[in-house]
């Protein structure tokens, strides 16, 4: 699902525009979590001293990487006021407001293949990704 929202800008301004987009996407699964990713998240959270029932996986986007933007994945116990909280497949996910438009519809998967082991983001919004899958561009 892709929402073209630029037409709202001249009429309502950025704050109302963001509020409208957040309202629309609060009803959509923001980030899907595969069974393998769920299993690995739970193992890693426990190993790092986090509780997979009450604590969160923070997913974000930051500048950098081969393609211009890179994914940021870490565990967190706290939710800040500008965070959106989602849950899929028993995994609680936090996404900050700056990152959430980049991540709409993304599936978090875990790959343990011959090319390496780690989390993989399948992002339908990415136009280009690097070979390692850790960065992308829109």
C-alpha positions as CSV (number, residue, x, y, z in Angstrom):
1,X,0.0,0.0,0.0
2,X,1.5,3.3,-1.1
3,X,0.0,6.6,0.0
4,X,0.8,9.7,-2.0
5,X,0.4,12.4,0.6
6,X,2.1,15.4,-0.9
7,X,-1.3,16.8,-2.0
8,X,-2.1,17.4,1.7
9,X,0.9,19.7,2.3
10,X,-0.4,22.9,0.7
11,X,-3.8,22.6,2.4
12,X,-3.0,21.4,5.9
13,X,0.7,21.8,6.6
14,X,3.2,19.2,7.8
15,X,1.9,18.5,11.3
16,X,-1.7,17.7,10.1
17,X,-0.3,15.8,7.2
18,X,1.9,13.6,9.5
19,X,-1.1,13.1,11.8
20,X,-3.3,12.0,8.9
21,X,-0.6,9.5,7.7
22,X,-0.1,8.1,11.2
23,X,-3.8,7.6,11.6
24,X,-4.1,5.8,8.3
25,X,-1.1,3.5,9.0
26,X,-2.0,2.8,12.7
27,X,-4.5,0.4,11.2
28,X,-2.0,-1.4,9.0
29,X,0.7,-3.9,10.1
30,X,3.7,-1.6,10.0
31,X,6.4,-4.3,10.1
32,X,5.7,-8.0,9.7
33,X,7.9,-10.5,11.5
34,X,8.6,-13.9,10.1
35,X,8.6,-17.0,12.3
36,X,12.4,-17.4,12.0
37,X,13.0,-13.7,12.9
38,X,10.6,-14.0,15.9
39,X,12.6,-17.0,17.1
40,X,15.9,-15.3,16.7
41,X,14.7,-12.0,18.3
42,X,13.5,-13.9,21.4
43,X,16.9,-15.8,21.7
44,X,18.9,-12.6,21.3
45,X,16.7,-10.6,23.7
46,X,17.1,-13.2,26.4
47,X,20.9,-13.3,25.8
48,X,21.1,-9.5,26.2
49,X,19.0,-9.4,29.3
50,X,15.7,-8.2,27.7
51,X,12.3,-9.8,28.2
52,X,10.7,-10.7,24.9
53,X,7.2,-10.3,26.4
54,X,7.5,-6.8,27.8
55,X,10.5,-5.2,26.0
56,X,10.7,-4.0,22.4
57,X,12.6,-4.2,19.2
58,X,13.4,-0.7,18.0
59,X,13.6,-0.5,14.2
60,X,14.8,2.7,12.5
61,X,16.4,4.2,9.4
62,X,19.5,6.4,9.5
63,X,21.7,8.0,6.9
64,X,24.6,5.9,5.7
65,X,25.4,2.7,4.0
66,X,26.2,2.0,0.3
67,X,22.8,3.0,-0.9
68,X,22.2,6.1,1.2
69,X,20.0,4.8,4.0
70,X,20.6,2.0,6.5
71,X,18.5,0.0,8.9
72,X,19.0,0.3,12.6
73,X,17.9,-2.6,14.8
74,X,18.2,-2.8,18.6
75,X,16.4,-3.7,21.8
76,X,14.8,-1.2,24.1
77,X,12.8,-1.1,27.3
78,X,11.4,2.4,26.9
79,X,8.9,4.1,24.4
80,X,9.4,7.8,23.8
81,X,6.6,10.2,23.0
82,X,7.4,10.3,19.2
83,X,7.5,6.5,18.8
84,X,4.8,4.3,17.2
85,X,4.4,0.9,18.8
86,X,3.3,-2.1,16.6
87,X,3.1,-5.8,17.3
88,X,3.3,-8.7,14.9
89,X,3.8,-12.4,15.5
90,X,4.2,-11.7,19.3
91,X,7.1,-9.3,18.8
92,X,6.6,-5.7,20.0
93,X,8.2,-3.2,17.6
94,X,9.0,0.5,18.1
95,X,9.4,2.8,15.2
96,X,10.2,6.5,15.5
97,X,8.2,9.1,13.5
98,X,11.2,9.9,11.2
99,X,11.6,6.3,10.2
100,X,8.1,5.0,9.9
101,X,7.3,6.2,6.3
102,X,10.4,4.4,5.1
103,X,9.4,1.1,6.7
104,X,5.7,0.7,5.8
105,X,5.0,-2.8,4.8
106,X,8.5,-4.1,5.6
107,X,9.0,-7.8,6.6
108,X,11.7,-8.6,9.1
109,X,13.2,-12.0,8.3
110,X,16.2,-14.0,9.5
111,X,18.5,-15.7,7.1
112,X,21.0,-18.4,8.1
113,X,22.2,-19.3,4.7
114,X,25.6,-19.9,3.2
115,X,26.1,-16.1,2.5
116,X,25.9,-15.2,6.1
117,X,23.6,-15.2,9.1
118,X,21.5,-12.2,10.1
119,X,18.3,-10.2,9.9
120,X,17.1,-9.2,6.5
121,X,14.6,-6.4,5.8
122,X,12.3,-7.0,2.8
123,X,11.2,-3.5,2.2
124,X,8.7,-2.9,-0.7
125,X,9.5,0.8,-0.6
126,X,13.2,0.3,-1.4
127,X,14.1,1.1,-5.0
128,X,17.7,-0.1,-4.7
129,X,19.5,-2.1,-2.0
130,X,23.1,-2.9,-1.5
131,X,24.5,-6.5,-1.8
132,X,24.6,-7.1,1.9
133,X,20.9,-5.9,2.3
134,X,21.7,-3.5,5.1
135,X,21.2,-0.3,3.2
136,X,18.7,1.0,0.7
137,X,17.4,4.0,-1.2
138,X,14.0,5.3,-2.2
